[in-house]
Amino acid sequence: MKTIEVVAAIIKHDNKIFTTRRSYGEFENMWEFPGGKIEAGETREEALIREIKEELELDIEVSKYVTTVDYDYPKFHLTMHCFLCEVCGGKMHLNAHNATKWISLDEVDKLKWVPADILVVEKLKEL
C-alpha cells in the first residue's frame, strides 16, 4: 500500500481552532486541518509554511509539534504530522477550500471531519 506523508496546521487564536472545509474530491464538504504533502528536500515545517501559503495565502509561524497520526484509507496509508501554528501575515483567500471556521474544542464534535483528522481532534481533546 502506498504511503502519503503530509503536514497539517492546527492554527489557534483566543482559544479557538481554525478549520477548513474541502471543496473537492472524495471528502468534499468535510472539515480538516489545512496542510498538504511534503515535497522532496523540505522539512516538515517548510512544507507546512508553503502549503498554507498556497491554500490560504496566509503566512504562519510554526510553534510546536503536536502529534503524528497514521490512518489507512482504502487506497493508501496516510502519515500526518500536526503542528501548532499562528497566523503572522497575509490576507486569507480560499484556494483549496470552500469554507473556514474558528471553533472551540467544545464544538469539534459538531463538524463532519475527514477521517484522519478525527484522530487529531481526539488528540487535541486530550491536551
Backbone atoms as SQL, in Angstrom:
CREATE TABLE atoms (id INTEGER PRIMARY KEY, chain TEXT, resi INTEGER, resn TEXT, atom TEXT, x REAL, y REAL, z REAL);
INSERT INTO atoms VALUES
  (1, 'A', 1, 'MET', 'N', 0.843, -1.180, 0.000),
  (2, 'A', 1, 'MET', 'CA', 0.000, 0.000, 0.000),
  (3, 'A', 1, 'MET', 'C', 0.893, 1.250, 0.000),
  (4, 'A', 2, 'LYS', 'N', 0.558, 2.207, -0.821),
  (5, 'A', 2, 'LYS', 'CA', 1.309, 3.454, -0.929),
  (6, 'A', 2, 'LYS', 'C', 1.115, 4.288, 0.343),
  (7, 'A', 3, 'THR', 'N', 2.202, 4.918, 0.807),
  (8, 'A', 3, 'THR', 'CA', 2.130, 5.827, 1.952),
  (9, 'A', 3, 'THR', 'C', 2.285, 7.258, 1.465),
  (10, 'A', 4, 'ILE', 'N', 1.406, 8.125, 1.947),
  (11, 'A', 4, 'ILE', 'CA', 1.486, 9.555, 1.659),
  (12, 'A', 4, 'ILE', 'C', 1.776, 10.256, 2.976),
  (13, 'A', 5, 'GLU', 'N', 2.827, 11.091, 2.960),
  (14, 'A', 5, 'GLU', 'CA', 3.225, 11.819, 4.165),
  (15, 'A', 5, 'GLU', 'C', 2.851, 13.284, 4.002),
  (16, 'A', 6, 'VAL', 'N', 2.099, 13.800, 4.964),
  (17, 'A', 6, 'VAL', 'CA', 1.615, 15.178, 4.899),
  (18, 'A', 6, 'VAL', 'C', 1.842, 15.885, 6.228),
  (19, 'A', 7, 'VAL', 'N', 1.628, 17.204, 6.180),
  (20, 'A', 7, 'VAL', 'CA', 1.684, 18.034, 7.385),
  (21, 'A', 7, 'VAL', 'C', 0.360, 18.775, 7.508),
  (22, 'A', 8, 'ALA', 'N', -0.003, 19.116, 8.739),
  (23, 'A', 8, 'ALA', 'CA', -1.250, 19.851, 8.977),
  (24, 'A', 8, 'ALA', 'C', -1.022, 20.916, 10.040),
  (25, 'A', 9, 'ALA', 'N', -1.706, 22.043, 9.835),
  (26, 'A', 9, 'ALA', 'CA', -1.587, 23.173, 10.756),
  (27, 'A', 9, 'ALA', 'C', -2.780, 23.219, 11.700),
  (28, 'A', 10, 'ILE', 'N', -2.484, 23.246, 12.980),
  (29, 'A', 10, 'ILE', 'CA', -3.500, 23.497, 13.990),
  (30, 'A', 10, 'ILE', 'C', -3.302, 24.954, 14.384),
  (31, 'A', 11, 'ILE', 'N', -4.060, 25.822, 13.733),
  (32, 'A', 11, 'ILE', 'CA', -3.907, 27.263, 13.935),
  (33, 'A', 11, 'ILE', 'C', -4.834, 27.687, 15.069),
  (34, 'A', 12, 'LYS', 'N', -4.235, 28.274, 16.109),
  (35, 'A', 12, 'LYS', 'CA', -5.018, 28.683, 17.277),
  (36, 'A', 12, 'LYS', 'C', -4.988, 30.189, 17.432),
  (37, 'A', 13, 'HIS', 'N', -6.085, 30.722, 17.980),
  (38, 'A', 13, 'HIS', 'CA', -6.171, 32.144, 18.319),
  (39, 'A', 13, 'HIS', 'C', -7.307, 32.305, 19.333),
  (40, 'A', 14, 'ASP', 'N', -6.997, 32.902, 20.469),
  (41, 'A', 14, 'ASP', 'CA', -8.018, 33.152, 21.502),
  (42, 'A', 14, 'ASP', 'C', -8.852, 31.912, 21.848),
  (43, 'A', 15, 'ASN', 'N', -8.194, 30.807, 22.134),
  (44, 'A', 15, 'ASN', 'CA', -8.868, 29.547, 22.491),
  (45, 'A', 15, 'ASN', 'C', -9.780, 28.988, 21.403),
  (46, 'A', 16, 'LYS', 'N', -9.572, 29.401, 20.165),
  (47, 'A', 16, 'LYS', 'CA', -10.319, 28.852, 19.026),
  (48, 'A', 16, 'LYS', 'C', -9.332, 28.176, 18.081),
  (49, 'A', 17, 'ILE', 'N', -9.825, 27.187, 17.364),
  (50, 'A', 17, 'ILE', 'CA', -9.023, 26.436, 16.398),
  (51, 'A', 17, 'ILE', 'C', -9.593, 26.687, 15.006),
  (52, 'A', 18, 'PHE', 'N', -8.695, 26.899, 14.049),
  (53, 'A', 18, 'PHE', 'CA', -9.072, 27.188, 12.666),
  (54, 'A', 18, 'PHE', 'C', -9.259, 25.888, 11.892),
  (55, 'A', 19, 'THR', 'N', -10.390, 25.749, 11.233),
  (56, 'A', 19, 'THR', 'CA', -10.665, 24.566, 10.413),
  (57, 'A', 19, 'THR', 'C', -11.067, 25.003, 9.008),
  (58, 'A', 20, 'THR', 'N', -10.857, 24.103, 8.063),
  (59, 'A', 20, 'THR', 'CA', -11.203, 24.386, 6.668),
  (60, 'A', 20, 'THR', 'C', -12.067, 23.254, 6.125),
  (61, 'A', 21, 'ARG', 'N', -12.931, 23.596, 5.175),
  (62, 'A', 21, 'ARG', 'CA', -13.810, 22.594, 4.553),
  (63, 'A', 21, 'ARG', 'C', -13.351, 22.362, 3.120),
  (64, 'A', 22, 'ARG', 'N', -13.118, 21.098, 2.799),
  (65, 'A', 22, 'ARG', 'CA', -12.607, 20.734, 1.463),
  (66, 'A', 22, 'ARG', 'C', -13.629, 21.081, 0.382),
  (67, 'A', 23, 'SER', 'N', -13.125, 21.541, -0.756),
  (68, 'A', 23, 'SER', 'CA', -14.008, 21.943, -1.853),
  (69, 'A', 23, 'SER', 'C', -13.976, 20.975, -3.022),
  (70, 'A', 24, 'TYR', 'N', -13.306, 19.820, -2.871),
  (71, 'A', 24, 'TYR', 'CA', -13.166, 18.889, -3.996),
  (72, 'A', 24, 'TYR', 'C', -12.892, 17.478, -3.481),
  (73, 'A', 25, 'GLY', 'N', -13.020, 16.526, -4.371),
  (74, 'A', 25, 'GLY', 'CA', -12.578, 15.159, -4.099),
  (75, 'A', 25, 'GLY', 'C', -13.530, 14.329, -3.262),
  (76, 'A', 26, 'GLU', 'N', -13.015, 13.190, -2.861),
  (77, 'A', 26, 'GLU', 'CA', -13.796, 12.199, -2.112),
  (78, 'A', 26, 'GLU', 'C', -14.354, 12.759, -0.807),
  (79, 'A', 27, 'PHE', 'N', -13.635, 13.701, -0.200),
  (80, 'A', 27, 'PHE', 'CA', -14.050, 14.240, 1.093),
  (81, 'A', 27, 'PHE', 'C', -14.570, 15.672, 0.977),
  (82, 'A', 28, 'GLU', 'N', -15.138, 15.991, -0.171),
  (83, 'A', 28, 'GLU', 'CA', -15.696, 17.320, -0.399),
  (84, 'A', 28, 'GLU', 'C', -16.702, 17.660, 0.697),
  (85, 'A', 29, 'ASN', 'N', -16.631, 18.887, 1.168),
  (86, 'A', 29, 'ASN', 'CA', -17.503, 19.444, 2.214),
  (87, 'A', 29, 'ASN', 'C', -17.301, 18.836, 3.604),
  (88, 'A', 30, 'MET', 'N', -16.188, 18.127, 3.788),
  (89, 'A', 30, 'MET', 'CA', -15.826, 17.645, 5.119),
  (90, 'A', 30, 'MET', 'C', -14.733, 18.564, 5.671),
  (91, 'A', 31, 'TRP', 'N', -14.662, 18.662, 6.995),
  (92, 'A', 31, 'TRP', 'CA', -13.742, 19.570, 7.658),
  (93, 'A', 31, 'TRP', 'C', -12.401, 18.909, 7.919),
  (94, 'A', 32, 'GLU', 'N', -11.347, 19.737, 7.883),
  (95, 'A', 32, 'GLU', 'CA', -9.984, 19.243, 8.091),
  (96, 'A', 32, 'GLU', 'C', -9.098, 20.367, 8.612),
  (97, 'A', 33, 'PHE', 'N', -7.913, 19.980, 9.055),
  (98, 'A', 33, 'PHE', 'CA', -6.890, 20.960, 9.382),
  (99, 'A', 33, 'PHE', 'C', -6.095, 21.186, 8.098),
  (100, 'A', 34, 'PRO', 'N', -5.857, 22.441, 7.711),
  (101, 'A', 34, 'PRO', 'CA', -5.200, 22.702, 6.435),
  (102, 'A', 34, 'PRO', 'C', -3.750, 22.233, 6.428),
  (103, 'A', 35, 'GLY', 'N', -3.278, 21.899, 5.245),
  (104, 'A', 35, 'GLY', 'CA', -1.898, 21.451, 5.075),
  (105, 'A', 35, 'GLY', 'C', -1.771, 20.701, 3.764),
  (106, 'A', 36, 'GLY', 'N', -0.764, 19.847, 3.670),
  (107, 'A', 36, 'GLY', 'CA', -0.588, 19.093, 2.435),
  (108, 'A', 36, 'GLY', 'C', 0.692, 18.288, 2.425),
  (109, 'A', 37, 'LYS', 'N', 1.039, 17.810, 1.240),
  (110, 'A', 37, 'LYS', 'CA', 2.171, 16.899, 1.062),
  (111, 'A', 37, 'LYS', 'C', 3.513, 17.595, 1.253),
  (112, 'A', 38, 'ILE', 'N', 4.449, 16.819, 1.788),
  (113, 'A', 38, 'ILE', 'CA', 5.831, 17.269, 1.939),
  (114, 'A', 38, 'ILE', 'C', 6.540, 16.975, 0.619),
  (115, 'A', 39, 'GLU', 'N', 7.206, 17.989, 0.068),
  (116, 'A', 39, 'GLU', 'CA', 7.949, 17.804, -1.180),
  (117, 'A', 39, 'GLU', 'C', 9.393, 17.425, -0.873),
  (118, 'A', 40, 'ALA', 'N', 10.052, 16.816, -1.837),
  (119, 'A', 40, 'ALA', 'CA', 11.446, 16.387, -1.676),
  (120, 'A', 40, 'ALA', 'C', 12.320, 17.562, -1.241),
  (121, 'A', 41, 'GLY', 'N', 13.147, 17.324, -0.231),
  (122, 'A', 41, 'GLY', 'CA', 14.073, 18.337, 0.240),
  (123, 'A', 41, 'GLY', 'C', 13.514, 19.306, 1.268),
  (124, 'A', 42, 'GLU', 'N', 12.216, 19.222, 1.560),
  (125, 'A', 42, 'GLU', 'CA', 11.606, 20.127, 2.535),
  (126, 'A', 42, 'GLU', 'C', 11.599, 19.507, 3.924),
  (127, 'A', 43, 'THR', 'N', 11.741, 20.355, 4.933),
  (128, 'A', 43, 'THR', 'CA', 11.462, 19.898, 6.286),
  (129, 'A', 43, 'THR', 'C', 9.943, 19.909, 6.451),
  (130, 'A', 44, 'ARG', 'N', 9.453, 19.311, 7.481),
  (131, 'A', 44, 'ARG', 'CA', 8.012, 19.318, 7.742),
  (132, 'A', 44, 'ARG', 'C', 7.509, 20.745, 7.927),
  (133, 'A', 45, 'GLU', 'N', 8.277, 21.532, 8.667),
  (134, 'A', 45, 'GLU', 'CA', 7.874, 22.915, 8.918),
  (135, 'A', 45, 'GLU', 'C', 7.857, 23.738, 7.629),
  (136, 'A', 46, 'GLU', 'N', 8.862, 23.568, 6.779),
  (137, 'A', 46, 'GLU', 'CA', 8.905, 24.288, 5.498),
  (138, 'A', 46, 'GLU', 'C', 7.712, 23.906, 4.622),
  (139, 'A', 47, 'ALA', 'N', 7.384, 22.630, 4.608),
  (140, 'A', 47, 'ALA', 'CA', 6.242, 22.161, 3.817),
  (141, 'A', 47, 'ALA', 'C', 4.945, 22.791, 4.323),
  (142, 'A', 48, 'LEU', 'N', 4.808, 22.872, 5.622),
  (143, 'A', 48, 'LEU', 'CA', 3.590, 23.429, 6.206),
  (144, 'A', 48, 'LEU', 'C', 3.451, 24.917, 5.880),
  (145, 'A', 49, 'ILE', 'N', 4.526, 25.645, 5.999),
  (146, 'A', 49, 'ILE', 'CA', 4.508, 27.078, 5.669),
  (147, 'A', 49, 'ILE', 'C', 4.133, 27.262, 4.193),
  (148, 'A', 50, 'ARG', 'N', 4.727, 26.470, 3.307),
  (149, 'A', 50, 'ARG', 'CA', 4.429, 26.558, 1.871),
  (150, 'A', 50, 'ARG', 'C', 2.977, 26.193, 1.578),
  (151, 'A', 51, 'GLU', 'N', 2.508, 25.103, 2.153),
  (152, 'A', 51, 'GLU', 'CA', 1.141, 24.647, 1.883),
  (153, 'A', 51, 'GLU', 'C', 0.093, 25.663, 2.346),
  (154, 'A', 52, 'ILE', 'N', 0.283, 26.258, 3.503),
  (155, 'A', 52, 'ILE', 'CA', -0.690, 27.239, 4.000),
  (156, 'A', 52, 'ILE', 'C', -0.661, 28.491, 3.116),
  (157, 'A', 53, 'LYS', 'N', 0.516, 28.846, 2.629),
  (158, 'A', 53, 'LYS', 'CA', 0.622, 29.981, 1.711),
  (159, 'A', 53, 'LYS', 'C', -0.121, 29.667, 0.406),
  (160, 'A', 54, 'GLU', 'N', 0.040, 28.437, -0.122),
  (161, 'A', 54, 'GLU', 'CA', -0.628, 28.046, -1.369),
  (162, 'A', 54, 'GLU', 'C', -2.143, 27.930, -1.192),
  (163, 'A', 55, 'GLU', 'N', -2.581, 27.295, -0.126),
  (164, 'A', 55, 'GLU', 'CA', -4.007, 27.020, 0.070),
  (165, 'A', 55, 'GLU', 'C', -4.799, 28.227, 0.564),
  (166, 'A', 56, 'LEU', 'N', -4.182, 29.032, 1.432),
  (167, 'A', 56, 'LEU', 'CA', -4.932, 30.092, 2.120),
  (168, 'A', 56, 'LEU', 'C', -4.336, 31.496, 1.946),
  (169, 'A', 57, 'GLU', 'N', -3.157, 31.574, 1.332),
  (170, 'A', 57, 'GLU', 'CA', -2.436, 32.838, 1.152),
  (171, 'A', 57, 'GLU', 'C', -2.125, 33.520, 2.477),
  (172, 'A', 58, 'LEU', 'N', -1.915, 32.696, 3.501),
  (173, 'A', 58, 'LEU', 'CA', -1.551, 33.200, 4.828),
  (174, 'A', 58, 'LEU', 'C', -0.112, 32.833, 5.151),
  (175, 'A', 59, 'ASP', 'N', 0.546, 33.692, 5.921),
  (176, 'A', 59, 'ASP', 'CA', 1.870, 33.405, 6.455),
  (177, 'A', 59, 'ASP', 'C', 1.667, 32.887, 7.868),
  (178, 'A', 60, 'ILE', 'N', 2.349, 31.795, 8.182),
  (179, 'A', 60, 'ILE', 'CA', 2.223, 31.227, 9.524),
  (180, 'A', 60, 'ILE', 'C', 3.583, 31.077, 10.172),
  (181, 'A', 61, 'GLU', 'N', 3.538, 31.016, 11.487),
  (182, 'A', 61, 'GLU', 'CA', 4.701, 30.685, 12.289),
  (183, 'A', 61, 'GLU', 'C', 4.399, 29.341, 12.929),
  (184, 'A', 62, 'VAL', 'N', 5.279, 28.376, 12.699),
  (185, 'A', 62, 'VAL', 'CA', 5.104, 27.045, 13.286),
  (186, 'A', 62, 'VAL', 'C', 5.734, 27.073, 14.669),
  (187, 'A', 63, 'SER', 'N', 4.908, 26.828, 15.703),
  (188, 'A', 63, 'SER', 'CA', 5.430, 26.989, 17.058),
  (189, 'A', 63, 'SER', 'C', 5.735, 25.679, 17.779),
  (190, 'A', 64, 'LYS', 'N', 4.964, 24.620, 17.530),
  (191, 'A', 64, 'LYS', 'CA', 5.157, 23.413, 18.339),
  (192, 'A', 64, 'LYS', 'C', 4.600, 22.180, 17.627),
  (193, 'A', 65, 'TYR', 'N', 5.370, 21.100, 17.672),
  (194, 'A', 65, 'TYR', 'CA', 4.884, 19.808, 17.180),
  (195, 'A', 65, 'TYR', 'C', 3.820, 19.291, 18.153),
  (196, 'A', 66, 'VAL', 'N', 2.707, 18.759, 17.613),
  (197, 'A', 66, 'VAL', 'CA', 1.634, 18.262, 18.469),
  (198, 'A', 66, 'VAL', 'C', 1.540, 16.738, 18.425),
  (199, 'A', 67, 'THR', 'N', 1.415, 16.164, 17.205),
  (200, 'A', 67, 'THR', 'CA', 1.233, 14.725, 17.101),
  (201, 'A', 67, 'THR', 'C', 1.449, 14.269, 15.660),
  (202, 'A', 68, 'THR', 'N', 1.637, 12.975, 15.494),
  (203, 'A', 68, 'THR', 'CA', 1.627, 12.336, 14.177),
  (204, 'A', 68, 'THR', 'C', 0.546, 11.271, 14.223),
  (205, 'A', 69, 'VAL', 'N', -0.338, 11.298, 13.238),
  (206, 'A', 69, 'VAL', 'CA', -1.371, 10.270, 13.157),
  (207, 'A', 69, 'VAL', 'C', -1.159, 9.439, 11.897),
  (208, 'A', 70, 'ASP', 'N', -1.482, 8.174, 12.018),
  (209, 'A', 70, 'ASP', 'CA', -1.434, 7.244, 10.890),
  (210, 'A', 70, 'ASP', 'C', -2.842, 6.733, 10.656),
  (211, 'A', 71, 'TYR', 'N', -3.240, 6.723, 9.381),
  (212, 'A', 71, 'TYR', 'CA', -4.598, 6.304, 9.054),
  (213, 'A', 71, 'TYR', 'C', -4.578, 5.534, 7.737),
  (214, 'A', 72, 'ASP', 'N', -5.252, 4.394, 7.712),
  (215, 'A', 72, 'ASP', 'CA', -5.348, 3.596, 6.494),
  (216, 'A', 72, 'ASP', 'C', -6.639, 3.905, 5.758),
  (217, 'A', 73, 'TYR', 'N', -6.496, 4.574, 4.617),
  (218, 'A', 73, 'TYR', 'CA', -7.613, 4.765, 3.692),
  (219, 'A', 73, 'TYR', 'C', -7.642, 3.549, 2.793),
  (220, 'A', 74, 'PRO', 'N', -8.736, 3.323, 2.057),
  (221, 'A', 74, 'PRO', 'CA', -8.802, 2.128, 1.200),
  (222, 'A', 74, 'PRO', 'C', -7.655, 2.010, 0.178),
  (223, 'A', 75, 'LYS', 'N', -7.181, 3.151, -0.349),
  (224, 'A', 75, 'LYS', 'CA', -6.192, 3.094, -1.419),
  (225, 'A', 75, 'LYS', 'C', -4.783, 3.519, -1.010),
  (226, 'A', 76, 'PHE', 'N', -4.607, 4.017, 0.212),
  (227, 'A', 76, 'PHE', 'CA', -3.278, 4.459, 0.650),
  (228, 'A', 76, 'PHE', 'C', -3.232, 4.584, 2.166),
  (229, 'A', 77, 'HIS', 'N', -2.004, 4.642, 2.683),
  (230, 'A', 77, 'HIS', 'CA', -1.771, 4.887, 4.107),
  (231, 'A', 77, 'HIS', 'C', -1.337, 6.337, 4.258),
  (232, 'A', 78, 'LEU', 'N', -1.942, 7.059, 5.191),
  (233, 'A', 78, 'LEU', 'CA', -1.613, 8.466, 5.431),
  (234, 'A', 78, 'LEU', 'C', -0.846, 8.599, 6.738),
  (235, 'A', 79, 'THR', 'N', 0.281, 9.295, 6.680),
  (236, 'A', 79, 'THR', 'CA', 1.009, 9.713, 7.867),
  (237, 'A', 79, 'THR', 'C', 0.937, 11.230, 7.905),
  (238, 'A', 80, 'MET', 'N', 0.328, 11.774, 8.957),
  (239, 'A', 80, 'MET', 'CA', 0.103, 13.219, 9.042),
  (240, 'A', 80, 'MET', 'C', 0.753, 13.779, 10.304),
  (241, 'A', 81, 'HIS', 'N', 1.706, 14.705, 10.098),
  (242, 'A', 81, 'HIS', 'CA', 2.415, 15.368, 11.183),
  (243, 'A', 81, 'HIS', 'C', 1.721, 16.705, 11.448),
  (244, 'A', 82, 'CYS', 'N', 1.303, 16.933, 12.688),
  (245, 'A', 82, 'CYS', 'CA', 0.494, 18.105, 13.031),
  (246, 'A', 82, 'CYS', 'C', 1.269, 19.049, 13.942),
  (247, 'A', 83, 'PHE', 'N', 1.173, 20.346, 13.616),
  (248, 'A', 83, 'PHE', 'CA', 1.904, 21.363, 14.344),
  (249, 'A', 83, 'PHE', 'C', 0.974, 22.493, 14.767),
  (250, 'A', 84, 'LEU', 'N', 1.212, 23.021, 15.947),
  (251, 'A', 84, 'LEU', 'CA', 0.520, 24.211, 16.418),
  (252, 'A', 84, 'LEU', 'C', 1.129, 25.411, 15.709),
  (253, 'A', 85, 'CYS', 'N', 0.285, 26.290, 15.172),
  (254, 'A', 85, 'CYS', 'CA', 0.749, 27.433, 14.383),
  (255, 'A', 85, 'CYS', 'C', -0.037, 28.687, 14.722),
  (256, 'A', 86, 'GLU', 'N', 0.537, 29.818, 14.334),
  (257, 'A', 86, 'GLU', 'CA', -0.144, 31.100, 14.448),
  (258, 'A', 86, 'GLU', 'C', -0.019, 31.834, 13.127),
  (259, 'A', 87, 'VAL', 'N', -1.058, 32.577, 12.765),
  (260, 'A', 87, 'VAL', 'CA', -1.018, 33.403, 11.560),
  (261, 'A', 87, 'VAL', 'C', -0.187, 34.646, 11.877),
  (262, 'A', 88, 'CYS', 'N', 0.750, 34.975, 10.983),
  (263, 'A', 88, 'CYS', 'CA', 1.588, 36.152, 11.213),
  (264, 'A', 88, 'CYS', 'C', 1.565, 37.119, 10.026),
  (265, 'A', 89, 'GLY', 'N', 0.705, 36.840, 9.031),
  (266, 'A', 89, 'GLY', 'CA', 0.614, 37.757, 7.903),
  (267, 'A', 89, 'GLY', 'C', -0.223, 37.192, 6.778),
  (268, 'A', 90, 'GLY', 'N', -0.376, 37.999, 5.737),
  (269, 'A', 90, 'GLY', 'CA', -1.152, 37.597, 4.572),
  (270, 'A', 90, 'GLY', 'C', -2.614, 37.975, 4.706),
  (271, 'A', 91, 'LYS', 'N', -3.334, 37.806, 3.606),
  (272, 'A', 91, 'LYS', 'CA', -4.774, 38.051, 3.595),
  (273, 'A', 91, 'LYS', 'C', -5.434, 36.778, 3.072),
  (274, 'A', 92, 'MET', 'N', -6.312, 36.180, 3.872),
  (275, 'A', 92, 'MET', 'CA', -6.859, 34.871, 3.541),
  (276, 'A', 92, 'MET', 'C', -7.663, 34.877, 2.240),
  (277, 'A', 93, 'HIS', 'N', -7.359, 33.857, 1.433),
  (278, 'A', 93, 'HIS', 'CA', -8.108, 33.586, 0.205),
  (279, 'A', 93, 'HIS', 'C', -8.215, 32.068, 0.103),
  (280, 'A', 94, 'LEU', 'N', -9.405, 31.555, -0.148),
  (281, 'A', 94, 'LEU', 'CA', -9.610, 30.107, -0.187),
  (282, 'A', 94, 'LEU', 'C', -9.294, 29.566, -1.584),
  (283, 'A', 95, 'ASN', 'N', -8.147, 28.888, -1.710),
  (284, 'A', 95, 'ASN', 'CA', -7.731, 28.302, -2.984),
  (285, 'A', 95, 'ASN', 'C', -8.021, 26.807, -3.075),
  (286, 'A', 96, 'ALA', 'N', -8.226, 26.131, -1.949),
  (287, 'A', 96, 'ALA', 'CA', -8.460, 24.687, -1.943),
  (288, 'A', 96, 'ALA', 'C', -9.640, 24.295, -1.058),
  (289, 'A', 97, 'HIS', 'N', -10.322, 25.288, -0.508),
  (290, 'A', 97, 'HIS', 'CA', -11.415, 25.037, 0.421),
  (291, 'A', 97, 'HIS', 'C', -12.606, 25.918, 0.065),
  (292, 'A', 98, 'ASN', 'N', -13.791, 25.548, 0.580),
  (293, 'A', 98, 'ASN', 'CA', -14.976, 26.360, 0.291),
  (294, 'A', 98, 'ASN', 'C', -15.533, 27.051, 1.535),
  (295, 'A', 99, 'ALA', 'N', -14.914, 26.825, 2.691),
  (296, 'A', 99, 'ALA', 'CA', -15.345, 27.496, 3.916),
  (297, 'A', 99, 'ALA', 'C', -14.260, 27.342, 4.976),
  (298, 'A', 100, 'THR', 'N', -14.298, 28.243, 5.949),
  (299, 'A', 100, 'THR', 'CA', -13.429, 28.150, 7.121),
  (300, 'A', 100, 'THR', 'C', -14.278, 28.417, 8.351),
  (301, 'A', 101, 'LYS', 'N', -13.755, 28.012, 9.487),
  (302, 'A', 101, 'LYS', 'CA', -14.482, 28.224, 10.727),
  (303, 'A', 101, 'LYS', 'C', -13.482, 28.254, 11.878),
  (304, 'A', 102, 'TRP', 'N', -13.686, 29.164, 12.810),
  (305, 'A', 102, 'TRP', 'CA', -12.963, 29.169, 14.078),
  (306, 'A', 102, 'TRP', 'C', -13.887, 28.512, 15.097),
  (307, 'A', 103, 'ILE', 'N', -13.417, 27.447, 15.731),
  (308, 'A', 103, 'ILE', 'CA', -14.261, 26.722, 16.682),
  (309, 'A', 103, 'ILE', 'C', -13.529, 26.482, 17.997),
  (310, 'A', 104, 'SER', 'N', -14.296, 26.295, 19.037),
  (311, 'A', 104, 'SER', 'CA', -13.714, 25.903, 20.320),
  (312, 'A', 104, 'SER', 'C', -13.671, 24.378, 20.375),
  (313, 'A', 105, 'LEU', 'N', -12.917, 23.854, 21.332),
  (314, 'A', 105, 'LEU', 'CA', -12.858, 22.393, 21.485),
  (315, 'A', 105, 'LEU', 'C', -14.233, 21.807, 21.809),
  (316, 'A', 106, 'ASP', 'N', -15.091, 22.606, 22.425),
  (317, 'A', 106, 'ASP', 'CA', -16.446, 22.142, 22.733),
  (318, 'A', 106, 'ASP', 'C', -17.281, 21.926, 21.475),
  (319, 'A', 107, 'GLU', 'N', -16.886, 22.549, 20.377),
  (320, 'A', 107, 'GLU', 'CA', -17.664, 22.475, 19.141),
  (321, 'A', 107, 'GLU', 'C', -17.152, 21.455, 18.125),
  (322, 'A', 108, 'VAL', 'N', -15.992, 20.845, 18.378),
  (323, 'A', 108, 'VAL', 'CA', -15.367, 19.990, 17.359),
  (324, 'A', 108, 'VAL', 'C', -16.237, 18.803, 16.947),
  (325, 'A', 109, 'ASP', 'N', -17.016, 18.272, 17.857),
  (326, 'A', 109, 'ASP', 'CA', -17.831, 17.102, 17.526),
  (327, 'A', 109, 'ASP', 'C', -19.048, 17.437, 16.668),
  (328, 'A', 110, 'LYS', 'N', -19.306, 18.720, 16.459),
  (329, 'A', 110, 'LYS', 'CA', -20.448, 19.127, 15.635),
  (330, 'A', 110, 'LYS', 'C', -20.117, 19.122, 14.140),
  (331, 'A', 111, 'LEU', 'N', -18.820, 19.006, 13.810),
  (332, 'A', 111, 'LEU', 'CA', -18.393, 19.042, 12.411),
  (333, 'A', 111, 'LEU', 'C', -18.193, 17.632, 11.866),
  (334, 'A', 112, 'LYS', 'N', -18.400, 17.472, 10.566),
  (335, 'A', 112, 'LYS', 'CA', -18.124, 16.208, 9.882),
  (336, 'A', 112, 'LYS', 'C', -16.693, 16.272, 9.349),
  (337, 'A', 113, 'TRP', 'N', -15.785, 15.563, 10.033),
  (338, 'A', 113, 'TRP', 'CA', -14.357, 15.633, 9.752),
  (339, 'A', 113, 'TRP', 'C', -13.918, 14.607, 8.711),
  (340, 'A', 114, 'VAL', 'N', -12.871, 14.947, 7.952),
  (341, 'A', 114, 'VAL', 'CA', -12.161, 13.973, 7.122),
  (342, 'A', 114, 'VAL', 'C', -11.656, 12.894, 8.089),
  (343, 'A', 115, 'PRO', 'N', -11.748, 11.598, 7.732),
  (344, 'A', 115, 'PRO', 'CA', -11.445, 10.529, 8.695),
  (345, 'A', 115, 'PRO', 'C', -10.135, 10.659, 9.476),
  (346, 'A', 116, 'ALA', 'N', -9.024, 10.927, 8.836),
  (347, 'A', 116, 'ALA', 'CA', -7.749, 11.003, 9.564),
  (348, 'A', 116, 'ALA', 'C', -7.736, 12.159, 10.562),
  (349, 'A', 117, 'ASP', 'N', -8.436, 13.236, 10.243),
  (350, 'A', 117, 'ASP', 'CA', -8.443, 14.401, 11.128),
  (351, 'A', 117, 'ASP', 'C', -9.218, 14.140, 12.421),
  (352, 'A', 118, 'ILE', 'N', -10.080, 13.153, 12.424),
  (353, 'A', 118, 'ILE', 'CA', -10.782, 12.779, 13.659),
  (354, 'A', 118, 'ILE', 'C', -9.768, 12.371, 14.725),
  (355, 'A', 119, 'LEU', 'N', -8.698, 11.697, 14.314),
  (356, 'A', 119, 'LEU', 'CA', -7.653, 11.286, 15.253),
  (357, 'A', 119, 'LEU', 'C', -6.943, 12.499, 15.845),
  (358, 'A', 120, 'VAL', 'N', -6.775, 13.548, 15.049),
  (359, 'A', 120, 'VAL', 'CA', -6.155, 14.785, 15.541),
  (360, 'A', 120, 'VAL', 'C', -7.086, 15.463, 16.541),
  (361, 'A', 121, 'VAL', 'N', -8.372, 15.516, 16.219),
  (362, 'A', 121, 'VAL', 'CA', -9.357, 16.095, 17.138),
  (363, 'A', 121, 'VAL', 'C', -9.323, 15.369, 18.477),
  (364, 'A', 122, 'GLU', 'N', -9.270, 14.047, 18.451),
  (365, 'A', 122, 'GLU', 'CA', -9.227, 13.275, 19.696),
  (366, 'A', 122, 'GLU', 'C', -7.978, 13.610, 20.502),
  (367, 'A', 123, 'LYS', 'N', -6.853, 13.783, 19.810),
  (368, 'A', 123, 'LYS', 'CA', -5.591, 14.134, 20.485),
  (369, 'A', 123, 'LYS', 'C', -5.713, 15.521, 21.120),
  (370, 'A', 124, 'LEU', 'N', -6.317, 16.474, 20.421),
  (371, 'A', 124, 'LEU', 'CA', -6.485, 17.828, 20.956),
  (372, 'A', 124, 'LEU', 'C', -7.343, 17.832, 22.218),
  (373, 'A', 125, 'LYS', 'N', -8.349, 16.968, 22.247),
  (374, 'A', 125, 'LYS', 'CA', -9.196, 16.873, 23.441),
  (375, 'A', 125, 'LYS', 'C', -8.390, 16.391, 24.649),
  (376, 'A', 126, 'GLU', 'N', -7.409, 15.514, 24.412),
  (377, 'A', 126, 'GLU', 'CA', -6.561, 15.002, 25.498),
  (378, 'A', 126, 'GLU', 'C', -5.645, 16.081, 26.066),
  (379, 'A', 127, 'LEU', 'N', -5.238, 17.007, 25.201),
  (380, 'A', 127, 'LEU', 'CA', -4.322, 18.071, 25.636),
  (381, 'A', 127, 'LEU', 'C', -5.099, 19.081, 26.401);
